[in-house]
Amino acid sequence: MERSGNHCEMRIKRFAYWFTGLAIVVIIWKLCLIESSVDNLQSIRKILDFHKDQLELTQQQLVFLENLAKKKSAGGLPTIYAVTPTYWRHVQKAELTRISQTLRLVPNVHWIVVEDSETKTDLVRNLIAESGLVVTHLHAKTPPFEQLKDKDPRWKRHRGVEQRNAALKWLRSNLQVNKNNGIVYFMDDDNTYNVKVFEEMAKVKKVGVWPVGLVGGLNAETPILDEKSGKVKGYKSGWKADRPFAIDMAGFAINLDLILKSEASFSYKMEKGYQESEFLSYFIKKEELEPLADNCTKVYVWHTRTEKPVVNGVVPGLEV
């Protein structure tokens, strides 16, 4: 009788595992039928949450299924590798929270977060874990001689060099030419992004460009197009518009294969304000740039730096 009871119990367990596996497959199949519009993608979490208790899914399994469904619904879209350098200040968590919420609406994104730090911090680690995004978390410390002092203007030092180079190194170490279909975008944590800018990136063949709002003392900086050819002939910029590529870091995206085939990097030796221009010179000529965002007539990204808060005290036990 005891053997019979144990045998029956084992059969029940096997049936439960089989049913759970089948249910997960059905859920994924249903999610894959969802089209890749932003509104429909928002329903993924609701569907998975609805079935979470029934399937006894852990939070990690829930995030895995959600990201799998997003990739399936994205179809043949290239993966956007969004590179975000970040450093500690009181508004760091607020800045990263804002852009992580935007990225949750993008079905085909891989977020590469690089801390300007000797080690990975719990603040960033916890935010990434809660984001539900596919993330690679790196760290690279800016050398002391290139660090901004509290009262220094932002233009006085190169910023993000170590962090962006660490991301480039990771891409070249982990991805392969002609195998990983992707676009690389340098996505600073103090900007504001419309999800439409990521839809534009999916069209990039080599290097795509678009306007950036609230930068260089202008309401927007933008490439200027030739009316007949539609190609970039110059730039509307508040600073040195005669640069080979007078384009803000937020105003371009590069095909992943171009990155993987090159040894291009950022450098402290470059003239101040020329990081973008020198970097783009590795890959393309001005006339070959691909104007996006309705022929550079729409603004989908803005420089919106958060004001530095005056903090006179810290509330114990709260991570703000």
Contacts in CASP RR format, 6 or more apart in sequence:
PFRMAT RR
TARGET T0000
AUTHOR 0000-0000-0000
METHOD contacts of the structure
MODEL  1
MERSGNHCEMRIKRFAYWFTGLAIVVIIWKLCLIESSVDNLQSIRKILDF
HKDQLELTQQQLVFLENLAKKKSAGGLPTIYAVTPTYWRHVQKAELTRIS
QTLRLVPNVHWIVVEDSETKTDLVRNLIAESGLVVTHLHAKTPPFEQLKD
KDPRWKRHRGVEQRNAALKWLRSNLQVNKNNGIVYFMDDDNTYNVKVFEE
MAKVKKVGVWPVGLVGGLNAETPILDEKSGKVKGYKSGWKADRPFAIDMA
GFAINLDLILKSEASFSYKMEKGYQESEFLSYFIKKEELEPLADNCTKVY
VWHTRTEKPVVNGVVPGLEV
20 55 0 8 1.000
20 56 0 8 1.000
23 51 0 8 1.000
23 54 0 8 1.000
23 55 0 8 1.000
24 55 0 8 1.000
24 65 0 8 1.000
27 47 0 8 1.000
27 48 0 8 1.000
27 51 0 8 1.000
27 55 0 8 1.000
27 65 0 8 1.000
28 65 0 8 1.000
28 68 0 8 1.000
28 69 0 8 1.000
28 72 0 8 1.000
30 47 0 8 1.000
31 44 0 8 1.000
31 47 0 8 1.000
31 48 0 8 1.000
31 65 0 8 1.000
31 69 0 8 1.000
31 72 0 8 1.000
31 73 0 8 1.000
32 69 0 8 1.000
32 72 0 8 1.000
32 73 0 8 1.000
34 40 0 8 1.000
34 41 0 8 1.000
34 43 0 8 1.000
34 44 0 8 1.000
34 69 0 8 1.000
34 73 0 8 1.000
35 73 0 8 1.000
36 73 0 8 1.000
36 74 0 8 1.000
36 75 0 8 1.000
36 77 0 8 1.000
36 107 0 8 1.000
38 105 0 8 1.000
38 195 0 8 1.000
40 73 0 8 1.000
41 70 0 8 1.000
41 73 0 8 1.000
41 105 0 8 1.000
41 107 0 8 1.000
42 105 0 8 1.000
44 66 0 8 1.000
44 69 0 8 1.000
44 70 0 8 1.000
44 73 0 8 1.000
45 66 0 8 1.000
48 57 0 8 1.000
48 62 0 8 1.000
48 65 0 8 1.000
48 66 0 8 1.000
48 69 0 8 1.000
49 62 0 8 1.000
51 57 0 8 1.000
52 62 0 8 1.000
57 65 0 8 1.000
63 132 0 8 1.000
66 132 0 8 1.000
67 132 0 8 1.000
67 133 0 8 1.000
67 134 0 8 1.000
70 107 0 8 1.000
70 108 0 8 1.000
71 107 0 8 1.000
71 108 0 8 1.000
73 107 0 8 1.000
74 107 0 8 1.000
74 108 0 8 1.000
76 181 0 8 1.000
77 107 0 8 1.000
77 108 0 8 1.000
77 202 0 8 1.000
78 108 0 8 1.000
78 181 0 8 1.000
78 182 0 8 1.000
78 183 0 8 1.000
78 201 0 8 1.000
78 202 0 8 1.000
78 204 0 8 1.000
78 256 0 8 1.000
79 108 0 8 1.000
79 109 0 8 1.000
79 110 0 8 1.000
79 180 0 8 1.000
79 181 0 8 1.000
79 182 0 8 1.000
79 183 0 8 1.000
79 256 0 8 1.000
80 106 0 8 1.000
80 108 0 8 1.000
80 109 0 8 1.000
80 110 0 8 1.000
80 182 0 8 1.000
80 183 0 8 1.000
80 185 0 8 1.000
80 198 0 8 1.000
80 201 0 8 1.000
80 202 0 8 1.000
80 253 0 8 1.000
81 110 0 8 1.000
81 112 0 8 1.000
81 167 0 8 1.000
81 171 0 8 1.000
81 182 0 8 1.000
81 183 0 8 1.000
81 184 0 8 1.000
81 185 0 8 1.000
81 256 0 8 1.000
82 103 0 8 1.000
82 109 0 8 1.000
82 110 0 8 1.000
82 111 0 8 1.000
82 112 0 8 1.000
82 185 0 8 1.000
82 187 0 8 1.000
83 112 0 8 1.000
83 114 0 8 1.000
83 163 0 8 1.000
83 164 0 8 1.000
83 167 0 8 1.000
83 184 0 8 1.000
83 185 0 8 1.000
83 186 0 8 1.000
83 187 0 8 1.000
84 96 0 8 1.000
84 99 0 8 1.000
84 111 0 8 1.000
84 112 0 8 1.000
84 113 0 8 1.000
84 114 0 8 1.000
84 187 0 8 1.000
84 188 0 8 1.000
84 189 0 8 1.000
85 114 0 8 1.000
85 116 0 8 1.000
85 159 0 8 1.000
85 160 0 8 1.000
85 163 0 8 1.000
85 164 0 8 1.000
85 188 0 8 1.000
85 189 0 8 1.000
86 92 0 8 1.000
86 95 0 8 1.000
86 96 0 8 1.000
86 113 0 8 1.000
86 114 0 8 1.000
86 115 0 8 1.000
86 116 0 8 1.000
86 124 0 8 1.000
86 163 0 8 1.000
86 189 0 8 1.000
87 115 0 8 1.000
87 116 0 8 1.000
87 117 0 8 1.000
87 142 0 8 1.000
88 116 0 8 1.000
88 117 0 8 1.000
88 121 0 8 1.000
88 123 0 8 1.000
89 308 0 8 1.000
90 308 0 8 1.000
90 309 0 8 1.000
90 311 0 8 1.000
90 320 0 8 1.000
91 306 0 8 1.000
91 308 0 8 1.000
91 309 0 8 1.000
92 123 0 8 1.000
92 124 0 8 1.000
92 189 0 8 1.000
93 123 0 8 1.000
93 127 0 8 1.000
93 319 0 8 1.000
93 320 0 8 1.000
94 306 0 8 1.000
95 189 0 8 1.000
95 190 0 8 1.000
95 306 0 8 1.000
96 113 0 8 1.000
96 124 0 8 1.000
96 127 0 8 1.000
96 189 0 8 1.000
97 127 0 8 1.000
98 192 0 8 1.000
99 187 0 8 1.000
99 189 0 8 1.000
99 191 0 8 1.000
99 193 0 8 1.000
100 111 0 8 1.000
100 127 0 8 1.000
100 128 0 8 1.000
100 131 0 8 1.000
100 133 0 8 1.000
102 193 0 8 1.000
102 195 0 8 1.000
103 109 0 8 1.000
103 111 0 8 1.000
103 131 0 8 1.000
103 133 0 8 1.000
104 131 0 8 1.000
104 132 0 8 1.000
104 133 0 8 1.000
105 195 0 8 1.000
106 195 0 8 1.000
106 198 0 8 1.000
108 198 0 8 1.000
108 202 0 8 1.000
109 133 0 8 1.000
109 134 0 8 1.000
109 198 0 8 1.000
110 134 0 8 1.000
110 135 0 8 1.000
110 136 0 8 1.000
111 128 0 8 1.000
111 131 0 8 1.000
111 133 0 8 1.000
111 134 0 8 1.000
111 135 0 8 1.000
111 136 0 8 1.000
112 135 0 8 1.000
112 136 0 8 1.000
112 138 0 8 1.000
112 167 0 8 1.000
112 170 0 8 1.000
112 171 0 8 1.000
113 124 0 8 1.000
113 128 0 8 1.000
113 135 0 8 1.000
113 136 0 8 1.000
113 137 0 8 1.000
113 138 0 8 1.000
114 138 0 8 1.000
114 139 0 8 1.000
114 140 0 8 1.000
114 163 0 8 1.000
114 164 0 8 1.000
114 166 0 8 1.000
114 167 0 8 1.000
115 121 0 8 1.000
115 124 0 8 1.000
115 137 0 8 1.000
115 138 0 8 1.000
115 139 0 8 1.000
115 140 0 8 1.000
115 163 0 8 1.000
116 139 0 8 1.000
116 140 0 8 1.000
116 141 0 8 1.000
116 142 0 8 1.000
116 160 0 8 1.000
116 162 0 8 1.000
116 163 0 8 1.000
117 139 0 8 1.000
117 141 0 8 1.000
118 139 0 8 1.000
118 141 0 8 1.000
119 139 0 8 1.000
120 137 0 8 1.000
120 138 0 8 1.000
120 139 0 8 1.000
123 319 0 8 1.000
124 137 0 8 1.000
125 137 0 8 1.000
126 319 0 8 1.000
128 135 0 8 1.000
128 137 0 8 1.000
136 170 0 8 1.000
138 163 0 8 1.000
138 166 0 8 1.000
138 167 0 8 1.000
138 170 0 8 1.000
139 166 0 8 1.000
140 162 0 8 1.000
140 163 0 8 1.000
140 165 0 8 1.000
140 166 0 8 1.000
141 162 0 8 1.000
142 159 0 8 1.000
142 160 0 8 1.000
142 161 0 8 1.000
142 162 0 8 1.000
142 163 0 8 1.000
143 162 0 8 1.000
146 157 0 8 1.000
146 158 0 8 1.000
146 161 0 8 1.000
146 268 0 8 1.000
147 157 0 8 1.000
148 154 0 8 1.000
148 156 0 8 1.000
148 157 0 8 1.000
148 159 0 8 1.000
155 272 0 8 1.000
155 273 0 8 1.000
156 272 0 8 1.000
158 266 0 8 1.000
158 268 0 8 1.000
158 270 0 8 1.000
158 272 0 8 1.000
158 275 0 8 1.000
160 266 0 8 1.000
161 266 0 8 1.000
161 267 0 8 1.000
161 268 0 8 1.000
161 275 0 8 1.000
164 186 0 8 1.000
164 266 0 8 1.000
165 265 0 8 1.000
165 266 0 8 1.000
168 259 0 8 1.000
168 264 0 8 1.000
168 265 0 8 1.000
171 184 0 8 1.000
171 256 0 8 1.000
171 259 0 8 1.000
171 260 0 8 1.000
172 259 0 8 1.000
172 260 0 8 1.000
175 256 0 8 1.000
175 260 0 8 1.000
176 260 0 8 1.000
177 257 0 8 1.000
177 260 0 8 1.000
177 261 0 8 1.000
178 257 0 8 1.000
180 256 0 8 1.000
181 256 0 8 1.000
182 255 0 8 1.000
182 256 0 8 1.000
182 257 0 8 1.000
183 201 0 8 1.000
183 202 0 8 1.000
183 204 0 8 1.000
183 253 0 8 1.000
183 254 0 8 1.000
183 255 0 8 1.000
183 256 0 8 1.000
184 253 0 8 1.000
184 254 0 8 1.000
184 255 0 8 1.000
184 256 0 8 1.000
184 259 0 8 1.000
185 198 0 8 1.000
185 201 0 8 1.000
185 253 0 8 1.000
185 254 0 8 1.000
186 249 0 8 1.000
186 250 0 8 1.000
187 193 0 8 1.000
187 250 0 8 1.000
188 249 0 8 1.000
188 250 0 8 1.000
190 303 0 8 1.000
190 304 0 8 1.000
190 305 0 8 1.000
190 306 0 8 1.000
191 250 0 8 1.000
191 301 0 8 1.000
191 302 0 8 1.000
191 303 0 8 1.000
191 304 0 8 1.000
192 301 0 8 1.000
192 302 0 8 1.000
192 304 0 8 1.000
193 300 0 8 1.000
193 301 0 8 1.000
194 300 0 8 1.000
194 301 0 8 1.000
196 293 0 8 1.000
196 298 0 8 1.000
196 300 0 8 1.000
197 210 0 8 1.000
197 293 0 8 1.000
197 300 0 8 1.000
197 301 0 8 1.000
200 208 0 8 1.000
200 210 0 8 1.000
200 292 0 8 1.000
200 293 0 8 1.000
200 300 0 8 1.000
201 208 0 8 1.000
201 253 0 8 1.000
201 292 0 8 1.000
203 290 0 8 1.000
203 292 0 8 1.000
204 253 0 8 1.000
204 254 0 8 1.000
204 255 0 8 1.000
204 290 0 8 1.000
204 292 0 8 1.000
205 255 0 8 1.000
205 290 0 8 1.000
206 254 0 8 1.000
206 255 0 8 1.000
206 258 0 8 1.000
206 283 0 8 1.000
206 284 0 8 1.000
206 288 0 8 1.000
206 290 0 8 1.000
207 252 0 8 1.000
207 253 0 8 1.000
207 254 0 8 1.000
207 255 0 8 1.000
207 258 0 8 1.000
207 280 0 8 1.000
207 283 0 8 1.000
207 284 0 8 1.000
207 288 0 8 1.000
207 289 0 8 1.000
207 290 0 8 1.000
208 252 0 8 1.000
208 253 0 8 1.000
208 254 0 8 1.000
208 289 0 8 1.000
208 290 0 8 1.000
208 291 0 8 1.000
208 292 0 8 1.000
209 223 0 8 1.000
209 232 0 8 1.000
209 247 0 8 1.000
209 251 0 8 1.000
209 252 0 8 1.000
209 289 0 8 1.000
209 290 0 8 1.000
209 291 0 8 1.000
209 292 0 8 1.000
209 296 0 8 1.000
210 222 0 8 1.000
210 223 0 8 1.000
210 251 0 8 1.000
210 252 0 8 1.000
210 291 0 8 1.000
210 292 0 8 1.000
210 293 0 8 1.000
210 296 0 8 1.000
210 298 0 8 1.000
210 299 0 8 1.000
210 300 0 8 1.000
210 301 0 8 1.000
211 220 0 8 1.000
211 221 0 8 1.000
211 222 0 8 1.000
211 223 0 8 1.000
211 251 0 8 1.000
211 293 0 8 1.000
211 296 0 8 1.000
211 297 0 8 1.000
211 298 0 8 1.000
211 299 0 8 1.000
212 220 0 8 1.000
212 221 0 8 1.000
212 222 0 8 1.000
212 248 0 8 1.000
212 250 0 8 1.000
212 251 0 8 1.000
212 299 0 8 1.000
212 301 0 8 1.000
212 302 0 8 1.000
212 303 0 8 1.000
213 219 0 8 1.000
213 220 0 8 1.000
213 221 0 8 1.000
213 299 0 8 1.000
213 301 0 8 1.000
213 302 0 8 1.000
213 303 0 8 1.000
214 220 0 8 1.000
214 302 0 8 1.000
214 303 0 8 1.000
214 304 0 8 1.000
215 221 0 8 1.000
215 248 0 8 1.000
215 250 0 8 1.000
215 302 0 8 1.000
215 303 0 8 1.000
216 237 0 8 1.000
216 238 0 8 1.000
216 239 0 8 1.000
217 238 0 8 1.000
218 236 0 8 1.000
218 237 0 8 1.000
218 238 0 8 1.000
220 236 0 8 1.000
220 299 0 8 1.000
221 235 0 8 1.000
221 236 0 8 1.000
221 237 0 8 1.000
221 238 0 8 1.000
221 246 0 8 1.000
221 247 0 8 1.000
221 248 0 8 1.000
222 235 0 8 1.000
222 236 0 8 1.000
222 296 0 8 1.000
223 232 0 8 1.000
223 234 0 8 1.000
223 235 0 8 1.000
223 236 0 8 1.000
223 247 0 8 1.000
223 289 0 8 1.000
223 291 0 8 1.000
223 296 0 8 1.000
224 232 0 8 1.000
224 233 0 8 1.000
224 234 0 8 1.000
224 235 0 8 1.000
224 236 0 8 1.000
224 296 0 8 1.000
225 231 0 8 1.000
225 232 0 8 1.000
225 233 0 8 1.000
225 291 0 8 1.000
225 295 0 8 1.000
225 296 0 8 1.000
226 232 0 8 1.000
226 233 0 8 1.000
230 291 0 8 1.000
230 295 0 8 1.000
231 287 0 8 1.000
231 289 0 8 1.000
231 291 0 8 1.000
232 286 0 8 1.000
232 287 0 8 1.000
232 289 0 8 1.000
232 291 0 8 1.000
233 286 0 8 1.000
233 287 0 8 1.000
234 241 0 8 1.000
234 246 0 8 1.000
234 286 0 8 1.000
235 241 0 8 1.000
235 243 0 8 1.000
235 245 0 8 1.000
235 246 0 8 1.000
235 247 0 8 1.000
237 243 0 8 1.000
237 246 0 8 1.000
239 246 0 8 1.000
239 273 0 8 1.000
240 246 0 8 1.000
240 273 0 8 1.000
243 274 0 8 1.000
243 277 0 8 1.000
244 277 0 8 1.000
244 280 0 8 1.000
244 281 0 8 1.000
244 286 0 8 1.000
245 252 0 8 1.000
245 276 0 8 1.000
245 277 0 8 1.000
245 280 0 8 1.000
245 281 0 8 1.000
245 286 0 8 1.000
245 289 0 8 1.000
246 277 0 8 1.000
247 276 0 8 1.000
247 277 0 8 1.000
247 280 0 8 1.000
248 276 0 8 1.000
248 303 0 8 1.000
249 275 0 8 1.000
249 276 0 8 1.000
250 301 0 8 1.000
250 303 0 8 1.000
251 301 0 8 1.000
252 276 0 8 1.000
252 280 0 8 1.000
252 289 0 8 1.000
254 283 0 8 1.000
258 283 0 8 1.000
258 284 0 8 1.000
262 282 0 8 1.000
262 283 0 8 1.000
264 279 0 8 1.000
264 282 0 8 1.000
264 283 0 8 1.000
265 279 0 8 1.000
266 275 0 8 1.000
266 279 0 8 1.000
267 275 0 8 1.000
267 278 0 8 1.000
270 278 0 8 1.000
293 299 0 8 1.000
293 300 0 8 1.000
END
